[in-house]
Each structure stands twice: as C-alpha cells, then as structure tokens.
Amino acid sequence: MEFLDVLDENGKKTGVVRNRELIYKNGDWHRTVHVWLLNSKNELLIQKRASNKETFPNLWAISIAGHVRSGEEAIDTALREIKEEIGFDNLDFELAGMLIHLFDIKRKQNYKNGILNVHDTIYLLKYDLDINKTKIQKEELSEIRFINYIEFENKLLNHDSQFVPYSEEHKLLFEYLKNMIKG
C-alpha cells in the first residue's frame, strides 16, 4: 500500500498521511512527479499505460511518472520511478545531476465520481536511452518508444485518441523544448 502526504491547495504538506486509495476517494491534494526523457534526436520517450491503470489505460503518455510517497522528495521519486518503470538504475548519482526541474503545476483531473487534485513536479532528462536495455514495469506500462517532440505535439493538438489528452503541462513542455532546441 502506498502512503502519500496530503497537501494543501498551495502544495504545502498538511501533516496528514493517507493511503493513495483514500486520497483519490477524498480528492485530497497530493504530489506526483513526471519525467520527460529527451534524446539527442529531439525525440521524447513515451509510454503506453497498462490496461489495468485507473486513469488513461492503454494510452500513450509521459515518459515516466509516479506518486511522491510520504517522506520522499520529488527528486527521489523521479529516480525511483526511472528505476521501477524502465529498469534503469545504473547511474543514480549522475541521473540526479542530469534531471532538469522544468516547472510545477497544479491540476484537477476527473476521476470516477470525483476529482483528483494534484501538484505535479515536472523534470526533463536529456539522455540517449537504449530502449533495448530497458526492463519495463508491466503493471504500469505495456511498451515504450521514442517520438519526435513536434510529431508528438501535433498528435496531441489533433486530439489523437491513442494519447492522453493535451494539457497545460504539454503546452509548457513544448514551449520549453522549442526555446531550448532553437537556442
């Protein structure tokens, strides 16, 4: 069972800790981490979410994502999720230094008969990952692949039904990438 810190609307810990299921049921604010992996060809790693996922099953989404457990910092969650989801754990110290904190966003997402209230910490990892050397976590995702970031943005803007819908996070990510790659 996964225990998470309950946050206030501003992202500050309230001192309350609950299991994930209760947080979802109550609509409590909590923190997640999203890691976007970008290779030197300007392709983003995307994952196809497992069919058993409660939100967006079988859709292509963020490279790596996970809940920040109680007592954990966002950077620790990012490193843990990289290990868990794609089996990439041989460069912990170096990876921590390579993670670029992009931004934090607040989002509300429809969930069953309620709303998920989430503070997301978004990172970028620039790394030439060899997909053939990964070991994906089958209960979280079914496959991974690279896609050019412009092609990915176009699919989202055209409401491609195979992808998690376009969001504020995507908008900010693509703005960042365009500025970074231009400059």
Backbone as numpy.savetxt, mean C-alpha at the origin, in Angstrom:
# Nx Ny Nz CAx CAy CAz Cx Cy Cz
-4.25 -12.95 15.26 -5.09 -11.77 15.26 -4.20 -10.52 15.26
-4.56 -9.56 14.43 -3.77 -8.35 14.26 -4.36 -7.22 15.11
-3.54 -6.63 16.00 -3.97 -5.54 16.85 -3.39 -4.23 16.34
-4.26 -3.20 16.26 -3.88 -1.91 15.71 -4.18 -0.80 16.70
-3.41 0.28 16.61 -3.69 1.46 17.41 -4.88 2.20 16.80
-5.81 2.61 17.65 -6.91 3.46 17.22 -6.38 4.90 17.21
-6.62 5.60 16.11 -6.15 6.97 15.96 -7.33 7.93 16.02
-7.02 9.21 16.26 -8.07 10.21 16.13 -8.10 10.66 14.67
-8.98 11.57 14.35 -9.14 12.00 12.97 -7.89 12.67 12.42
-7.03 13.18 13.30 -5.79 13.85 12.89 -4.61 12.90 12.81
-4.83 11.61 13.08 -3.76 10.62 12.97 -2.96 10.39 14.24
-3.39 10.95 15.34 -2.69 10.77 16.62 -3.26 9.54 17.34
-2.36 8.79 18.00 -2.80 7.62 18.75 -3.68 8.05 19.93
-4.75 7.30 20.13 -5.68 7.60 21.23 -5.33 6.85 22.51
-4.44 5.86 22.40 -4.14 5.00 23.54 -4.97 3.73 23.56
-5.93 3.64 22.64 -6.79 2.46 22.54 -6.20 1.52 21.49
-6.20 0.23 21.80 -5.73 -0.80 20.87 -6.88 -1.78 20.66
-7.16 -2.09 19.41 -8.23 -3.04 19.08 -7.76 -3.98 17.98
-8.45 -5.13 17.90 -8.12 -6.02 16.78 -8.70 -5.42 15.49
-8.10 -5.82 14.39 -8.46 -5.24 13.09 -9.94 -5.39 12.77
-10.51 -6.53 13.08 -11.91 -6.77 12.78 -12.81 -5.77 13.50
-12.51 -5.50 14.77 -13.31 -4.54 15.54 -13.10 -3.11 15.02
-11.89 -2.79 14.65 -11.61 -1.47 14.07 -12.42 -1.29 12.79
-12.46 -2.31 11.95 -13.25 -2.24 10.72 -14.73 -2.08 11.06
-15.20 -2.88 12.00 -16.62 -2.86 12.38 -17.01 -1.50 12.93
-16.16 -0.92 13.78 -16.46 0.36 14.43 -16.19 1.56 13.53
-15.44 1.36 12.46 -15.05 2.50 11.63 -14.00 3.37 12.30
-13.19 2.76 13.17 -12.14 3.52 13.87 -11.05 3.95 12.89
-10.48 5.12 13.15 -9.32 5.56 12.40 -8.12 4.68 12.74
-7.36 4.30 11.74 -6.16 3.49 11.93 -5.18 3.81 10.80
-3.95 3.29 10.90 -2.92 3.62 9.91 -2.55 2.39 9.08
-2.35 2.66 7.79 -1.79 1.65 6.89 -0.57 2.25 6.19
0.19 1.39 5.57 1.36 1.79 4.80 1.19 1.27 3.38
1.51 2.12 2.42 1.53 1.73 1.01 2.94 1.98 0.48
3.51 0.98 -0.16 4.84 1.11 -0.76 4.67 0.90 -2.27
5.07 1.91 -3.02 5.08 1.82 -4.48 6.51 1.56 -4.90
6.74 0.46 -5.61 8.07 0.09 -6.07 8.21 0.49 -7.54
9.22 1.31 -7.83 9.46 1.82 -9.18 10.83 1.35 -9.64
10.88 0.73 -10.83 12.18 0.28 -11.34 12.79 1.35 -12.25
13.99 1.08 -12.77 14.72 2.07 -13.58 14.09 2.26 -14.96
13.12 1.44 -15.33 12.40 1.62 -16.60 11.13 2.45 -16.40
10.98 3.04 -15.22 9.79 3.82 -14.85 8.52 2.98 -14.86
8.68 1.74 -14.42 7.54 0.83 -14.27 7.26 0.66 -12.78
5.99 0.64 -12.45 5.57 0.37 -11.08 5.22 -1.10 -10.92
5.61 -1.66 -9.80 5.18 -3.01 -9.46 3.74 -2.92 -8.99
2.88 -3.77 -9.53 1.51 -3.83 -9.04 1.21 -5.27 -8.64
0.28 -5.40 -7.72 -0.11 -6.72 -7.25 -1.59 -6.96 -7.55
-1.89 -8.20 -7.88 -3.29 -8.59 -8.02 -3.72 -9.14 -6.67
-4.68 -8.47 -6.07 -5.13 -8.86 -4.73 -5.78 -10.24 -4.77
-5.58 -11.00 -3.72 -6.12 -12.36 -3.64 -7.66 -12.33 -3.68
-8.22 -13.42 -4.11 -9.68 -13.52 -4.24 -10.40 -13.49 -2.90
-9.70 -13.80 -1.82 -10.33 -13.83 -0.49 -10.27 -12.49 0.24
-9.71 -11.45 -0.38 -9.58 -10.16 0.28 -10.95 -9.51 0.47
-11.12 -8.86 1.63 -12.41 -8.21 1.92 -12.65 -6.99 1.05
-11.58 -6.28 0.73 -11.73 -5.09 -0.11 -10.97 -5.32 -1.43
-11.64 -5.01 -2.49 -11.07 -5.08 -3.85 -10.43 -6.42 -4.21
-11.13 -7.55 -3.98 -10.55 -8.84 -4.36 -10.33 -8.91 -5.88
-9.26 -9.60 -6.27 -8.93 -9.86 -7.68 -8.66 -8.61 -8.52
-8.39 -7.49 -7.87 -8.07 -6.28 -8.63 -6.60 -5.94 -8.47
-6.04 -5.29 -9.50 -4.65 -4.84 -9.48 -4.56 -3.59 -8.62
-3.51 -3.53 -7.79 -3.41 -2.45 -6.81 -1.95 -2.11 -6.51
-1.78 -1.42 -5.41 -0.50 -0.94 -4.86 0.54 -2.06 -4.83
1.79 -1.70 -5.02 2.89 -2.68 -4.97 2.82 -3.52 -3.70
2.80 -2.84 -2.55 2.86 -3.51 -1.25 2.07 -2.66 -0.26
1.28 -3.30 0.59 0.48 -2.55 1.56 0.23 -3.38 2.81
-0.02 -2.68 3.91 -0.35 -3.40 5.14 -0.72 -2.46 6.27
-1.29 -3.03 7.31 -1.68 -2.28 8.50 -0.50 -2.08 9.43
-0.43 -0.90 10.01 0.58 -0.61 11.03 0.07 -1.21 12.33
0.78 -2.20 12.82 0.38 -2.88 14.06 0.64 -1.99 15.27
-0.06 -2.29 16.33 0.11 -1.53 17.56 1.58 -1.58 17.99
2.14 -0.40 18.29 3.52 -0.30 18.73 4.53 -0.21 17.61
4.09 -0.38 16.37 4.98 -0.35 15.21 5.02 1.06 14.63
6.13 1.39 14.00 6.23 2.64 13.24 5.96 2.31 11.76
5.56 3.31 11.00 5.22 3.10 9.59 6.38 2.49 8.81
7.60 2.95 9.04 8.76 2.43 8.31 8.96 0.94 8.60
8.73 0.54 9.86 8.86 -0.88 10.23 7.80 -1.72 9.51
6.60 -1.17 9.42 5.53 -1.87 8.71 5.89 -2.03 7.24
6.43 -0.97 6.64 6.81 -1.04 5.23 7.81 -2.17 5.00
8.83 -2.24 5.83 9.85 -3.29 5.68 9.25 -4.68 5.92
8.39 -4.79 6.93 7.75 -6.08 7.22 6.89 -6.53 6.05
6.11 -5.62 5.50 5.22 -5.98 4.40 5.99 -6.33 3.12
7.10 -5.67 2.88 7.94 -6.03 1.73 8.39 -7.48 1.88
8.80 -7.84 3.09 9.21 -9.24 3.35 8.04 -10.20 3.17
6.91 -9.87 3.82 5.78 -10.80 3.82 5.15 -10.97 2.45
4.93 -9.88 1.74 4.16 -9.96 0.50 4.96 -10.44 -0.70
6.24 -10.08 -0.76 7.02 -10.53 -1.94 8.28 -11.30 -1.56
8.44 -11.60 -0.26 9.55 -12.44 0.17 10.91 -11.80 -0.02
10.96 -10.50 0.03 12.20 -9.77 -0.23 12.75 -9.26 1.10
13.75 -9.95 1.65 14.21 -9.59 2.99 15.72 -9.53 3.16
16.45 -9.52 2.07 17.90 -9.61 2.21 18.60 -8.26 2.30
17.85 -7.17 2.26 18.49 -5.86 2.29 17.81 -4.92 3.28
17.39 -5.42 4.44 16.62 -4.60 5.39 17.20 -3.21 5.61
18.46 -3.16 6.01 19.05 -1.88 6.36 19.10 -0.96 5.14
19.53 -1.50 4.02 19.61 -0.71 2.80 18.23 -0.27 2.33
17.24 -1.16 2.42 15.89 -0.81 2.00 15.34 0.33 2.82
15.57 0.31 4.13 15.07 1.38 4.99 15.60 2.73 4.52
16.85 2.78 4.11 17.43 4.02 3.62 16.96 4.39 2.23
16.43 3.43 1.49 15.98 3.68 0.12 14.51 4.07 0.04
13.76 3.83 1.12 12.34 4.18 1.12 12.20 5.70 1.20
11.48 6.26 0.26 11.24 7.70 0.21 9.82 7.93 0.70
9.69 8.70 1.79 8.36 9.04 2.27 7.79 10.09 1.34
6.68 9.77 0.67 6.08 10.69 -0.28 5.08 11.63 0.39
4.11 11.04 1.09 3.06 11.84 1.71 2.21 10.95 2.61
1.37 11.60 3.38 0.35 10.92 4.19 -1.00 11.44 3.72
-1.95 10.55 3.62 -3.30 10.98 3.26 -4.31 10.37 4.22
-5.43 11.01 4.28 -6.56 10.55 5.07 -7.61 10.09 4.07
-8.18 8.92 4.30 -9.21 8.47 3.36 -10.34 7.77 4.08
-11.49 7.86 3.46 -12.67 7.14 3.91 -13.06 6.21 2.77
-13.28 4.97 3.10 -13.57 3.97 2.07 -14.81 3.19 2.48
-15.73 3.01 1.54 -16.91 2.20 1.84 -16.48 0.79 2.17
-17.13 0.22 3.17 -16.81 -1.14 3.59 -18.06 -1.79 4.16
-18.49 -2.85 3.52 -19.69 -3.57 3.94 -20.80 -2.56 4.24
-21.27 -2.50 5.49 -22.35 -1.57 5.83 -21.83 -0.32 6.53
-20.56 -0.01 6.32 -19.99 1.14 7.01 -18.89 1.80 6.22
-18.02 2.45 6.96 -16.91 3.21 6.37 -15.62 2.82 7.07
-14.56 2.62 6.28 -13.22 2.48 6.83 -12.60 3.87 6.89
-12.04 4.21 8.03 -11.37 5.49 8.22 -9.89 5.22 8.39
-9.10 5.68 7.41 -7.70 5.27 7.35 -6.77 6.47 7.14
-5.66 6.44 7.86 -4.54 7.33 7.58 -3.49 6.47 6.88
-3.15 6.83 5.65 -2.17 6.07 4.87 -0.84 6.82 4.84
0.24 6.09 5.08 1.59 6.61 4.89 2.12 6.00 3.61
2.50 6.86 2.67 2.85 6.41 1.32 4.36 6.55 1.11
4.98 5.45 0.67 6.42 5.42 0.39 6.65 5.05 -1.07
7.81 5.46 -1.57 8.30 5.03 -2.88 9.62 4.31 -2.65
9.78 3.18 -3.30 11.03 2.43 -3.27 11.51 2.31 -4.70
12.64 2.95 -5.01 13.22 2.86 -6.35 14.20 1.69 -6.33
13.83 0.63 -7.06 14.62 -0.60 -6.99 14.31 -1.47 -8.20
15.34 -2.06 -8.79 15.15 -2.98 -9.91 14.96 -4.40 -9.37
13.74 -4.69 -9.01 13.38 -5.99 -8.44 13.26 -7.03 -9.55
13.87 -8.17 -9.33 13.72 -9.31 -10.24 12.52 -10.12 -9.74
11.42 -10.03 -10.45 10.19 -10.71 -10.05 10.40 -12.21 -9.89
11.31 -12.77 -10.68 11.57 -14.21 -10.61 12.21 -14.62 -9.29
12.72 -13.66 -8.53 13.35 -13.97 -7.24 12.44 -13.62 -6.06
11.17 -13.40 -6.34 10.23 -13.08 -5.27 9.45 -14.32 -4.87
8.89 -14.25 -3.70 8.00 -15.32 -3.23 6.77 -14.63 -2.68
5.68 -14.64 -3.47 4.50 -13.88 -3.07 3.69 -14.59 -1.99
3.07 -13.77 -1.15 2.23 -14.26 -0.06 0.84 -14.54 -0.63
0.54 -15.81 -0.87 -0.67 -16.22 -1.59 -1.97 -15.78 -0.91
-1.98 -15.65 0.44 -3.22 -15.23 1.09 -3.48 -13.74 0.91
-2.49 -12.99 0.43 -2.65 -11.55 0.22 -2.77 -11.18 -1.26
-2.01 -11.86 -2.12 -2.00 -11.52 -3.53 -1.81 -12.77 -4.37
-2.26 -12.69 -5.63 -2.16 -13.86 -6.50 -1.05 -13.73 -7.53
-0.67 -12.50 -7.88 0.46 -12.31 -8.81 0.94 -10.87 -8.74
2.14 -10.66 -9.28 2.71 -9.32 -9.38 3.26 -9.13 -10.78
3.32 -7.88 -11.20 3.91 -7.56 -12.50 4.27 -6.08 -12.52
5.08 -5.72 -13.48 5.43 -4.32 -13.68 4.57 -3.73 -14.78
4.27 -2.43 -14.65 3.53 -1.70 -15.66 4.10 -0.28 -15.71
4.26 0.25 -16.93 4.74 1.61 -17.07 3.79 2.54 -16.32
4.33 3.49 -15.59 3.48 4.32 -14.74 2.46 5.14 -15.54
2.81 5.55 -16.76 1.86 6.31 -17.59 0.73 5.40 -18.07
1.07 4.18 -18.46 0.04 3.20 -18.86 -0.88 2.90 -17.68
-0.29 2.75 -16.49 -1.06 2.49 -15.28 -2.03 3.65 -15.01
-1.52 4.87 -15.08 -2.37 6.04 -14.85 -3.53 6.06 -15.86
-3.23 5.78 -17.12 -4.28 5.78 -18.14 -5.35 4.74 -17.86
-4.94 3.56 -17.42 -5.92 2.52 -17.08 -6.84 2.99 -15.96
-6.26 3.64 -14.96 -7.07 4.13 -13.85 -8.00 5.26 -14.28
-7.47 6.20 -15.06 -8.30 7.32 -15.53 -9.43 6.86 -16.45
-9.22 5.75 -17.14 -10.25 5.18 -18.01 -11.14 4.17 -17.30
-11.02 4.11 -15.99 -11.87 3.26 -15.14 -11.81 1.78 -15.53
-10.61 1.30 -15.85 -10.42 -0.11 -16.17 -10.88 -0.94 -14.97
-11.81 -1.83 -15.18 -12.44 -2.58 -14.09 -11.52 -3.63 -13.45
-10.33 -3.82 -14.01 -9.38 -4.77 -13.43 -8.51 -4.14 -12.34
-8.68 -2.83 -12.13 -7.82 -2.10 -11.21 -8.64 -1.46 -10.08
-8.00 -1.34 -8.91 -8.60 -0.58 -7.81 -8.86 0.82 -8.34
-10.01 1.41 -8.07 -10.35 2.72 -8.65 -9.35 3.83 -8.33
-9.27 4.76 -9.25 -8.43 5.95 -9.13 -8.78 6.72 -7.86
-7.75 7.21 -7.18 -7.98 7.90 -5.90 -7.05 9.10 -5.77
-7.21 9.83 -4.68 -6.32 10.95 -4.36 -4.87 10.48 -4.28
-4.65 9.30 -3.72 -3.30 8.74 -3.64 -2.68 8.60 -5.02
-3.43 8.05 -5.96 -2.92 7.89 -7.32 -2.56 9.24 -7.93
-3.46 10.21 -7.77 -3.23 11.55 -8.32 -1.90 12.11 -7.81
-1.69 12.05 -6.49 -0.46 12.59 -5.90 0.77 11.79 -6.32
0.63 10.47 -6.40 1.74 9.62 -6.83 2.16 9.97 -8.26
1.20 10.05 -9.17 1.54 10.32 -10.57 2.12 11.72 -10.73
1.62 12.69 -9.98 2.22 14.04 -10.02 3.68 13.98 -9.58
3.94 13.26 -8.49 5.30 13.13 -7.99 6.20 12.46 -9.04
5.72 11.36 -9.60 6.54 10.62 -10.58 6.84 11.47 -11.81
5.85 12.17 -12.30 6.06 13.01 -13.49 7.11 14.08 -13.21
7.04 14.72 -12.05 8.03 15.74 -11.68 9.41 15.13 -11.48
9.47 13.97 -10.84 10.74 13.31 -10.56 11.41 12.86 -11.87
10.64 12.27 -12.75 11.20 11.71 -13.98 11.57 12.82 -14.96
10.80 13.89 -14.99 11.13 15.05 -15.83 12.43 15.69 -15.41
12.55 15.89 -14.09 13.67 16.65 -13.56 14.87 15.81 -13.32
